[in-house]
Amino acid sequence: MPLEHLRRALVADFPPVAEVNHYLLRVRGKLFRPTLLLLANEVGDQPSAAAETLAAVVELVHLATLVHDDAVDHSVLRRGMPTVNSTWSHQVAVIMGDYLYSRAMSELARLGEIEPIRVLATAANAMTVGEMRQLSAHDALTFSEADYNRLIASKTASLIGAACEMGALVGAAELRAPLVEFGRELGMAFQIVDDLLDYTADEAVTGKPSGMDLREHKVTLPLIAVLPALTGSERSEVEQFFADPHPRGHAIHRLTELVRAHGGLDYARGRALKHGQQAGDALSALPHGAVVEALRESICYVLERRY
């Protein structure tokens, strides 16, 4: 099981590192990416024991990105629990993110296979460039839908696509192309729904304050969709909001209502649904069976996600 391999990969004989590792195992998510990898590995009925190690590797990389993202964003909560940077320090978060990446590479090297290393390195590079692209945006309100799609393809869809691709690599390699396509489209839908939840979900459900993206001046699809439809006075409100380094709750609520009133949430839901449909289309190229149905159910899970 991925969790057992993950625990093994995170064993450390240096107490400060072991302490953070133990904490990360407690606050881990639902192992969505490792599960997709294992399912992709089983599609062609050629499962491999190496898939379980690869599943743990994917989760290590995912954890590393979360730890680094929280440090970059100065986030205090993740899944309702304090982040590494708020519990220990910014420096510890940076070092631990690097540690998780290095453990992932060590586990990959232990397998002795070059192609999974290439796939994961490509995804990790895409995620890093995506984050730098977001940080380098000087005027958030000029961020277009094309920019947004490029960003989420890098920071989210690349790793989910890589998980499915690596599952195929050590399974039925001839099914690699449709599984990559499925993973990437699913990843696009996943991130759009995640950005929607920032507008719609309750903090008690998500484990982080609602409106956090707006609070951090991140422009996501719901807002991008409505910017051209705003009146002059509404546009001025939005510009004033983004000029305020510390927007208050009432301002976040006002901006959320503007986005809702102009159809931004509905537009984003439609785009997520479209990517979900494209993920389903990719599955049509795979042999029918219980595993493919489980992958199809993952689309429903992503689209209906509430946290």
C-alpha positions in Angstrom: 0.0 0.0 0.0 1.2 3.6 -0.7 1.0 4.7 2.9 3.3 1.9 4.1 5.8 2.8 1.4 5.4 6.4 2.3 6.1 5.7 6.0 9.2 3.7 5.0 10.5 6.5 2.7 10.1 9.1 5.5 12.0 7.2 8.2 14.8 9.4 9.4 17.4 9.0 12.2 17.8 12.7 12.8 15.1 13.7 15.4 14.2 17.2 14.0 13.6 15.7 10.6 11.7 12.7 12.0 9.5 15.0 14.0 8.4 16.9 10.9 8.0 13.7 8.9 5.7 12.3 11.6 3.6 15.5 11.5 3.3 15.4 7.7 2.0 11.8 7.8 -0.7 13.0 10.2 -1.8 15.9 8.0 -1.5 14.1 4.7 -4.4 14.2 2.3 -6.4 11.4 0.7 -3.5 10.0 -1.4 -5.4 10.9 -4.6 -2.4 11.0 -6.9 -0.9 7.7 -5.6 -4.3 6.0 -6.0 -4.5 7.2 -9.6 -1.1 5.8 -10.3 -2.0 2.4 -8.9 -5.2 2.3 -10.9 -3.4 3.3 -14.0 -0.9 0.5 -13.4 -3.8 -2.0 -13.2 -5.6 -1.0 -16.3 -3.9 -3.4 -18.7 -3.9 -6.3 -16.2 -0.1 -6.1 -15.9 0.4 -4.8 -12.4 3.9 -4.3 -11.1 5.2 -4.2 -7.5 7.3 -1.2 -8.5 4.0 0.8 -8.8 3.7 1.0 -5.0 7.1 2.6 -4.7 6.2 5.0 -7.5 2.9 5.9 -5.8 4.9 6.8 -2.6 7.3 8.9 -4.7 4.5 10.9 -6.3 3.0 11.6 -2.8 6.5 12.7 -1.6 6.7 15.2 -4.4 3.2 16.4 -3.8 4.0 16.9 -0.1 7.1 18.8 -1.0 5.2 21.2 -3.2 2.6 21.8 -0.5 5.3 22.5 2.1 7.1 24.9 -0.2 3.8 26.6 -1.4 2.8 27.2 2.2 6.1 28.8 2.9 6.0 31.0 -0.2 2.4 32.1 0.6 3.0 32.4 4.4 0.0 30.2 4.9 -0.9 29.2 8.5 -3.4 26.4 7.8 -3.4 23.4 5.6 -6.4 21.0 5.8 -7.3 22.5 9.1 -3.9 22.0 10.7 -1.0 24.4 11.2 1.5 24.4 8.3 5.1 23.4 8.7 6.2 27.1 8.3 3.8 28.2 11.1 4.5 25.3 13.4 8.3 25.4 13.1 9.7 28.2 10.8 10.0 29.3 7.2 13.5 27.9 7.1 12.4 24.5 8.3 9.7 24.5 5.7 12.2 25.2 2.9 14.6 22.6 4.1 11.9 20.0 4.6 10.5 20.6 1.1 14.0 19.9 -0.3 14.3 16.8 1.9 11.0 15.4 0.6 12.1 16.0 -3.0 15.5 14.3 -2.3 13.8 11.3 -0.7 11.6 11.0 -3.8 14.6 10.9 -6.0 16.3 8.4 -3.8 13.3 6.1 -4.0 13.3 6.5 -7.8 17.0 5.7 -8.1 16.5 2.6 -6.0 14.2 1.2 -8.7 16.9 1.6 -11.3 14.5 2.8 -14.1 15.4 5.9 -16.1 12.0 6.7 -17.7 10.0 7.3 -14.5 12.8 9.7 -13.4 12.4 11.6 -16.7 8.6 11.8 -16.3 8.7 13.0 -12.7 11.6 15.4 -13.3 9.6 17.0 -16.2 6.6 17.4 -14.0 8.6 18.8 -11.1 10.2 21.3 -13.5 6.9 22.3 -14.9 5.5 22.9 -11.4 8.5 25.1 -10.4 8.2 27.2 -13.6 4.5 27.5 -13.0 5.0 28.9 -9.5 7.7 31.3 -10.8 5.3 32.5 -13.6 2.6 33.2 -11.0 5.1 35.1 -8.7 6.4 37.1 -11.7 3.0 38.5 -12.7 3.4 42.2 -12.0 -0.3 43.1 -12.6 -2.6 40.4 -11.4 -5.6 41.9 -13.3 -3.9 41.4 -16.6 -3.8 37.6 -16.0 -5.8 36.1 -18.8 -7.6 32.8 -19.1 -4.8 31.5 -21.3 -2.3 32.5 -18.6 -4.4 30.7 -16.0 -4.7 27.6 -18.1 -0.9 27.5 -18.6 -0.4 28.0 -14.9 -2.7 25.2 -13.7 -1.4 22.8 -16.4 2.0 23.3 -14.9 1.3 23.4 -11.2 -1.4 20.8 -10.9 -2.2 18.8 -14.1 1.5 18.0 -14.7 1.9 15.9 -11.6 -1.5 14.2 -11.9 -0.7 13.4 -15.5 2.8 12.1 -14.5 1.2 9.8 -11.8 -1.0 8.2 -14.5 1.9 8.0 -16.9 4.2 6.3 -14.4 1.5 3.8 -13.5 1.3 2.9 -17.2 5.1 2.8 -17.6 5.4 -0.2 -15.2 2.2 -1.7 -16.3 0.7 -1.7 -19.8 3.0 0.8 -21.5 1.0 0.8 -24.7 -1.8 2.5 -22.8 0.5 5.3 -21.7 -0.9 8.0 -24.1 -4.6 7.9 -23.1 -3.7 7.6 -19.4 -1.5 10.7 -19.6 -4.3 12.6 -21.4 -6.8 11.4 -18.8 -4.5 12.6 -15.9 -3.8 16.0 -17.4 -7.5 16.7 -18.1 -8.5 15.5 -14.7 -5.8 17.7 -13.2 -7.2 20.8 -15.0 -10.6 20.0 -13.6 -9.2 19.4 -10.1 -7.5 22.8 -9.9 -10.5 24.7 -11.3 -12.8 23.1 -8.7 -10.2 23.9 -6.0 -10.2 27.5 -7.1 -14.0 27.5 -7.1 -14.0 26.2 -3.5 -12.1 29.3 -2.4 -15.3 31.2 -3.3 -17.9 28.8 -2.2 -16.7 26.5 0.6 -16.9 27.1 4.3 -13.6 27.2 6.3 -14.9 24.5 8.7 -15.1 22.2 5.7 -11.9 23.1 3.8 -9.6 23.7 6.8 -8.5 27.1 5.4 -10.0 30.5 5.4 -12.5 31.1 2.5 -11.4 33.8 0.2 -7.7 33.0 0.8 -6.8 33.3 -2.9 -8.4 36.8 -3.0 -6.7 37.7 0.2 -3.4 36.8 -1.3 -4.3 38.7 -4.5 -4.4 35.5 -6.6 -6.5 35.9 -9.7 -8.2 32.6 -10.6 -10.8 31.6 -13.3 -14.0 32.8 -11.6 -12.6 36.4 -11.4 -10.8 36.2 -14.8 -14.1 35.3 -16.5 -16.0 38.3 -15.2 -13.4 41.1 -15.6 -14.6 42.1 -19.1 -18.2 42.3 -18.0 -17.6 44.7 -15.0 -18.9 48.2 -15.1 -16.5 51.1 -14.7 -17.3 51.5 -11.0 -17.1 47.8 -10.4 -13.7 47.6 -12.1 -12.5 50.5 -9.9 -13.6 48.5 -6.8 -11.6 45.5 -8.0 -8.6 47.6 -8.7 -8.8 49.2 -5.2 -9.1 45.8 -3.7 -5.9 44.6 -5.4 -4.1 47.8 -4.4 -4.9 47.1 -0.7 -2.1 44.9 0.8 -4.3 43.7 3.6 -8.0 43.5 2.3 -10.6 43.0 5.0 -13.3 40.4 5.2 -16.1 42.7 4.0 -14.0 43.6 0.9 -13.4 39.9 0.1 -17.2 39.2 0.5 -18.0 42.1 -1.8 -15.6 40.8 -4.5 -17.0 37.3 -4.1 -20.5 38.6 -4.7 -19.5 40.6 -7.8 -18.0 37.4 -9.2 -21.1 35.4 -8.4 -23.5 38.1 -9.8 -21.6 38.2 -13.1 -21.6 34.5 -13.6 -18.0 33.8 -12.8 -18.7 30.7 -10.7 -21.0 29.2 -13.3 -18.4 29.8 -16.0 -15.7 28.1 -14.0 -18.0 25.2 -13.2 -18.6 24.8 -16.9 -14.9 24.8 -17.7 -14.3 22.2 -15.0 -17.1 20.0 -16.4 -15.5 20.3 -19.9 -12.2 19.1 -18.7 -13.9 16.3 -16.8 -15.7 15.3 -20.1 -12.3 15.3 -21.9 -10.8 13.1 -19.2 -13.7 10.7 -19.7 -13.2 10.7 -23.4 -9.6 9.7 -22.9 -10.8 6.6 -20.9 -12.8 5.5 -23.9 -9.5 4.3 -25.5 -8.8 1.9 -22.6 -10.1 -1.7 -22.2 -13.4 -1.8 -20.3 -13.4 -3.1 -16.8 -13.7 -2.4 -13.1 -10.4 -0.4 -13.0 -11.4 1.9 -15.8 -14.7 2.4 -14.0 -12.9 3.4 -10.9 -10.9 6.0 -12.9 -14.2 7.2 -14.3 -15.5 7.6 -10.8 -12.5 9.7 -9.9 -13.9 12.3 -12.4 -17.1 12.5 -10.5 -15.2 12.8 -7.2 -13.2 15.8 -8.6 -16.2 17.5 -10.1 -18.4 17.0 -7.0 -15.7 17.8 -4.5 -16.7 20.0 -1.6 -13.3 20.3 0.1 
